[in-house]
């Protein structure tokens, strides 16, 4: 039976009146209530989630945007590394190549030359603050790198031109390592290992066991070969064009090495030792230009790599002691 009877007392009629409920209708009404409420709640959930999650197309765009932002961040790191490498090349260009060849160095202001006028990156302001900042940084750094590379290219072209026009002179420049040994101490003020006080060290010291071969670093004529005070056994070569090189604390000279002998670059001139005032066997090597001692490290350009130059420079700057 689908109908259910209930009674209530009617005061006006003074009798009980039956109330009939339709069970199916009651179930239908209950289901309708929950279905309607479910639809409403689902609609609210869809609206809320769409604001936070977005449509499939929006999700794909967000993922693409995140990937692009990550790539830009990676590009920033690469640009910073390239700037550092270019700074190293510029330093070598000024301190080694241009200095040795007698060419004027290029100032930092010239190398870092910027551009004036209107803002070339204003279009990036149309994007979000984060995107605008990254795009501005990247574009400006790339433009700066392009200008610096252009200046460096012109410098190398000038050096190449000078080299082609002055090959005879460059044969005489002391431009290779005089011995196969590790650099121990650099040019500049150093603490003397025997005298125990700080004084000017006018050369660089290479570790070399007694008897290690020593080579001339450029063409020239032997100016002196003999014993000279604290230098011990010394060979001094006049390369012409204002250049003189010295090789000290030797244990002996190669055959034919005497005053007036003509020397080729790379020719054996003697053997390392520990003669004179020294703290142990090594080669003390000096370069003089127009009567003044200069840093020999800057004259090894014909043989050492930029990485070796930086390594030697670091050793020279951080070791306060000399070997002689």
C-alpha positions as CSV (number, residue, x, y, z in Angstrom):
1,X,0.0,0.0,0.0
2,X,1.5,3.3,-1.1
3,X,-0.6,5.6,1.1
4,X,0.1,6.1,4.8
5,X,-2.7,7.5,7.1
6,X,-2.2,9.7,10.1
7,X,-4.8,11.5,12.2
8,X,-5.0,14.9,13.8
9,X,-7.8,16.4,16.0
10,X,-9.7,19.2,14.3
11,X,-11.1,21.6,17.0
12,X,-13.6,23.2,14.7
13,X,-15.1,19.9,13.7
14,X,-14.5,18.3,17.1
15,X,-13.3,15.1,15.5
16,X,-10.2,13.3,14.2
17,X,-9.4,14.0,10.6
18,X,-7.2,11.5,8.6
19,X,-4.0,12.8,6.8
20,X,-2.8,10.7,3.9
21,X,0.9,10.7,2.8
22,X,2.0,9.5,-0.6
23,X,5.2,7.5,0.0
24,X,6.4,7.7,-3.6
25,X,5.9,11.5,-3.7
26,X,7.8,11.8,-0.4
27,X,10.8,9.8,-1.9
28,X,10.6,11.9,-5.1
29,X,10.7,15.1,-3.1
30,X,13.6,14.0,-1.0
31,X,15.6,12.9,-4.1
32,X,14.8,16.1,-5.9
33,X,16.1,18.1,-2.9
34,X,19.5,16.2,-2.8
35,X,19.9,16.3,-6.6
36,X,19.3,20.0,-6.8
37,X,21.6,20.6,-3.9
38,X,24.3,18.4,-5.5
39,X,24.0,20.3,-8.8
40,X,24.3,23.6,-7.0
41,X,27.4,22.4,-5.0
42,X,29.0,21.0,-8.1
43,X,28.5,24.2,-9.9
44,X,30.1,26.2,-7.1
45,X,33.0,23.8,-7.0
46,X,33.6,24.1,-10.8
47,X,33.5,27.9,-10.6
48,X,35.9,28.0,-7.6
49,X,38.3,25.4,-9.1
50,X,38.3,27.0,-12.5
51,X,39.6,30.2,-10.9
52,X,42.5,28.4,-9.2
53,X,43.2,25.6,-11.7
54,X,41.9,27.0,-15.0
55,X,40.8,25.3,-18.2
56,X,43.0,22.6,-19.9
57,X,44.2,25.3,-22.3
58,X,45.0,27.6,-19.4
59,X,46.9,24.8,-17.6
60,X,48.9,24.1,-20.8
61,X,49.7,27.8,-21.2
62,X,50.8,28.1,-17.5
63,X,53.1,25.0,-17.9
64,X,54.6,26.6,-21.0
65,X,55.1,29.9,-19.3
66,X,56.8,28.2,-16.3
67,X,59.1,26.3,-18.7
68,X,60.0,29.6,-20.5
69,X,60.7,31.3,-17.2
70,X,63.0,28.5,-16.1
71,X,64.8,28.7,-19.5
72,X,65.2,32.4,-19.1
73,X,66.7,31.8,-15.6
74,X,69.1,29.3,-17.1
75,X,70.0,31.8,-19.8
76,X,70.8,34.3,-17.1
77,X,73.3,32.0,-15.6
78,X,74.9,31.3,-19.0
79,X,75.1,35.0,-19.7
80,X,76.8,35.7,-16.4
81,X,79.4,32.9,-17.1
82,X,80.0,34.3,-20.6
83,X,80.6,37.8,-19.1
84,X,83.1,36.3,-16.7
85,X,84.9,34.5,-19.6
86,X,85.0,37.7,-21.7
87,X,86.4,39.7,-18.7
88,X,89.2,37.1,-18.5
89,X,90.0,37.5,-22.2
90,X,89.9,41.3,-21.9
91,X,92.3,41.1,-18.9
92,X,94.7,38.9,-20.9
93,X,94.4,41.2,-23.9
94,X,95.5,44.2,-21.9
95,X,98.0,42.7,-19.5
96,X,99.7,40.2,-21.8
97,X,99.2,40.7,-25.5
98,X,98.8,44.5,-25.8
99,X,101.3,45.2,-23.1
100,X,104.0,43.1,-24.5
101,X,103.5,44.3,-28.0
102,X,103.6,47.9,-26.9
103,X,100.0,48.7,-27.9
104,X,97.9,50.9,-25.7
105,X,95.5,49.0,-23.4
106,X,91.8,49.4,-23.9
107,X,90.2,51.1,-20.8
108,X,87.3,49.5,-18.9
109,X,85.1,52.5,-19.9
110,X,85.8,51.7,-23.6
111,X,85.1,48.0,-23.2
112,X,81.9,48.6,-21.2
113,X,80.6,51.4,-23.5
114,X,76.8,51.7,-23.2
115,X,74.2,53.4,-25.3
116,X,72.2,56.5,-24.5
117,X,68.8,57.8,-25.7
118,X,65.4,56.3,-25.3
119,X,64.7,53.1,-23.3
120,X,65.1,50.3,-25.9
121,X,63.3,47.8,-23.6
122,X,60.1,49.7,-22.8
123,X,58.0,47.1,-24.7
124,X,58.8,44.6,-21.9
125,X,56.7,46.7,-19.5
126,X,53.6,45.2,-21.1
127,X,54.3,41.9,-19.4
128,X,54.1,41.0,-15.7
129,X,56.6,42.5,-13.3
130,X,58.6,39.3,-13.0
131,X,58.6,38.6,-16.7
132,X,59.5,42.3,-17.5
133,X,62.5,42.3,-15.1
134,X,63.9,39.0,-16.5
135,X,63.4,40.1,-20.2
136,X,65.0,43.5,-19.5
137,X,68.0,42.0,-17.7
138,X,68.5,39.4,-20.4
139,X,68.2,41.8,-23.4
140,X,70.4,44.5,-21.9
141,X,73.1,42.0,-20.9
142,X,73.1,40.4,-24.4
143,X,73.4,43.8,-26.0
144,X,76.3,44.6,-23.7
145,X,78.0,41.3,-24.6
146,X,77.6,42.0,-28.3
147,X,79.2,45.5,-27.9
148,X,82.1,44.1,-25.8
149,X,82.7,41.2,-28.2
150,X,82.8,43.7,-31.1
151,X,85.5,45.7,-29.3
152,X,87.4,42.6,-28.4
153,X,87.3,41.5,-32.1
154,X,88.7,44.8,-33.2
155,X,91.5,44.5,-30.6
156,X,92.5,41.1,-31.8
157,X,92.4,42.3,-35.4
158,X,94.8,45.1,-34.4
159,X,97.1,42.6,-32.6
160,X,97.1,40.3,-35.7
161,X,97.9,43.3,-38.0
162,X,100.7,44.3,-35.7
163,X,102.1,40.7,-35.6
164,X,102.1,40.4,-39.4
165,X,104.0,43.7,-39.7
166,X,106.5,43.0,-36.9
167,X,107.4,39.4,-37.1
168,X,111.1,40.0,-37.0
169,X,110.8,42.0,-33.8
170,X,108.5,39.4,-32.2
171,X,111.1,36.7,-32.8
172,X,113.3,38.5,-30.2
173,X,110.6,39.1,-27.6
174,X,111.2,36.7,-24.6
175,X,107.9,34.9,-25.0
176,X,108.2,31.2,-23.9
177,X,108.8,29.4,-20.6
178,X,112.5,29.1,-19.9
179,X,112.1,25.8,-18.0
180,X,109.7,22.9,-17.6
181,X,108.8,23.5,-14.0
182,X,106.0,24.7,-11.7
183,X,105.8,28.4,-10.9
184,X,106.7,28.9,-7.2
185,X,106.8,32.7,-6.7
186,X,105.8,35.7,-8.7
187,X,107.1,39.2,-9.5
188,X,106.7,42.0,-6.9
189,X,107.5,42.5,-3.2
190,X,108.3,39.2,-1.5
191,X,109.8,38.0,1.7
192,X,113.4,36.8,1.1
193,X,113.8,33.2,2.4
194,X,117.3,33.8,3.7
195,X,117.3,37.5,4.6
196,X,113.8,37.2,6.2
197,X,112.6,40.6,5.2
198,X,110.3,41.9,2.4
199,X,112.0,43.3,-0.7
200,X,111.3,43.7,-4.4
201,X,111.5,40.4,-6.3
202,X,112.3,41.4,-9.9
203,X,111.5,38.0,-11.5
204,X,109.6,34.8,-11.1
205,X,110.8,31.5,-9.7
206,X,110.3,28.1,-11.3
207,X,110.7,24.8,-9.4
208,X,113.5,22.9,-11.2
209,X,115.7,20.1,-9.9
210,X,119.5,20.5,-10.3
211,X,120.4,19.8,-13.9
212,X,117.1,20.6,-15.4
213,X,117.4,22.1,-19.0
214,X,117.0,25.8,-19.3
215,X,116.1,27.4,-22.7
216,X,116.4,30.9,-24.1
217,X,113.0,32.6,-24.4
218,X,113.8,34.6,-27.5
219,X,116.5,35.3,-30.2
220,X,119.4,37.4,-29.1
221,X,123.0,37.6,-28.1
222,X,124.6,36.4,-24.8
223,X,125.4,39.6,-22.9
224,X,126.9,37.9,-19.9
225,X,127.6,34.3,-18.8
226,X,129.3,33.8,-15.4
227,X,129.0,34.2,-11.7
228,X,127.3,37.4,-10.3
229,X,126.8,37.9,-6.6
230,X,123.5,36.6,-5.2
231,X,122.4,35.5,-8.7
232,X,125.1,32.8,-8.6
233,X,125.8,31.4,-12.1
234,X,123.9,33.7,-14.5
235,X,123.2,34.0,-18.2
236,X,122.0,37.3,-19.5
237,X,120.7,37.6,-23.1
238,X,120.2,40.8,-25.0
239,X,117.3,40.3,-27.4
240,X,117.4,43.7,-29.0
241,X,114.4,46.0,-29.3
242,X,115.0,46.9,-25.6
243,X,114.5,43.4,-24.2
244,X,116.9,41.6,-21.9
245,X,116.3,38.2,-20.1
246,X,118.2,36.8,-17.1
247,X,118.5,33.1,-15.9
248,X,120.0,32.8,-12.4
249,X,121.2,30.1,-9.8
250,X,122.3,27.8,-12.6
251,X,124.5,24.8,-12.1
252,X,126.3,25.1,-15.4
253,X,126.2,26.4,-19.0
254,X,125.5,24.5,-22.2
255,X,128.3,24.2,-24.8
256,X,129.0,27.4,-26.6
257,X,127.2,29.7,-24.2
258,X,129.6,32.6,-23.6
259,X,129.5,36.3,-24.0
260,X,128.8,37.3,-27.6
261,X,127.2,34.0,-28.6
262,X,124.1,34.2,-30.9
263,X,121.1,32.5,-29.4
264,X,117.8,31.2,-31.0
265,X,114.5,31.1,-29.2
266,X,114.2,27.7,-27.5
267,X,117.9,27.0,-27.6
268,X,119.5,25.1,-24.6
269,X,121.6,27.6,-22.6
270,X,122.3,25.7,-19.4
271,X,121.1,23.8,-16.4
272,X,119.2,24.7,-13.2
273,X,120.9,24.7,-9.8
274,X,121.1,26.5,-6.5
275,X,124.2,28.7,-6.8
276,X,124.1,32.1,-5.2
277,X,121.8,33.1,-2.4
278,X,118.8,30.8,-2.6
279,X,116.6,28.6,-0.6
280,X,116.9,25.6,-2.8
281,X,117.3,24.5,-6.4
282,X,115.1,26.5,-8.9
283,X,115.3,28.9,-11.8
284,X,115.0,32.6,-11.1
285,X,113.9,34.3,-14.4
286,X,113.8,38.0,-15.2
287,X,112.7,40.1,-18.1
288,X,113.8,43.8,-18.5
289,X,112.4,46.2,-21.0
290,X,114.3,49.4,-21.7
291,X,116.3,49.0,-18.5
292,X,113.4,48.4,-16.2
293,X,112.3,45.0,-14.7
294,X,108.9,43.9,-15.8
295,X,106.6,41.0,-14.9
296,X,107.9,38.0,-16.9
297,X,104.5,36.3,-16.5
298,X,103.0,38.7,-19.0
299,X,105.7,37.7,-21.5
300,X,104.8,34.0,-21.7
301,X,102.0,34.6,-24.3
302,X,103.6,32.4,-27.0
303,X,103.3,29.2,-25.0
304,X,100.8,29.3,-22.0
305,X,97.0,29.1,-22.3
306,X,94.7,31.7,-20.7
307,X,93.9,29.1,-18.0
308,X,97.6,28.6,-17.2
309,X,98.1,32.3,-17.1
310,X,95.3,32.8,-14.5
311,X,96.6,29.8,-12.5
312,X,100.2,31.3,-12.5
313,X,98.8,34.7,-11.6
314,X,96.9,33.3,-8.7
315,X,100.0,31.6,-7.4
316,X,102.1,34.7,-7.9
317,X,99.6,36.9,-6.0
318,X,99.1,34.6,-3.1
319,X,102.6,33.4,-2.3
320,X,104.3,36.0,-0.1
321,X,107.7,34.2,-0.2
322,X,110.3,34.1,-2.9
323,X,113.0,31.4,-3.4
324,X,115.8,34.0,-3.6
